[in-house]
Amino acid sequence: RPVADDSRLKGEYRSDLTPREKQVVLYLCLGMKEAAVARELGICPATVHSHITRVHRKLDVQSRGLLVAVAIVRGVICVSDLARLLNGTADCETANTA
């Protein structure tokens, strides 16, 4: 669904996501399933699911795919951070924030 305010499409939008929610979103952007995210973060899958539910509400999205797209377009997750993670050289604050 289109975003009414174009300024939010230019990376000026910042969400009120917690550092842990941002970590979960980052792993979702990499295509990981909830169970894999839980293993990576050392938390239970139900906790990951709770984080995802809150992120859906905070970003006002209904699907996982839209959550990923909106997180990238709004600047919640930086594409260069994703690239670094994919190449095994992540050093961004999102990936290192607990």
Secondary structure, DSSP 8 states (H G I E B T S, - for coil): ---S-GGGGGT-------HHHHHHHHHHHTT--HHHHHHHHTS-HHHHHHHHHHHHHHHT-SSHHHHHHHHHHTTSS-HHHHHHHHTT----HHHH--
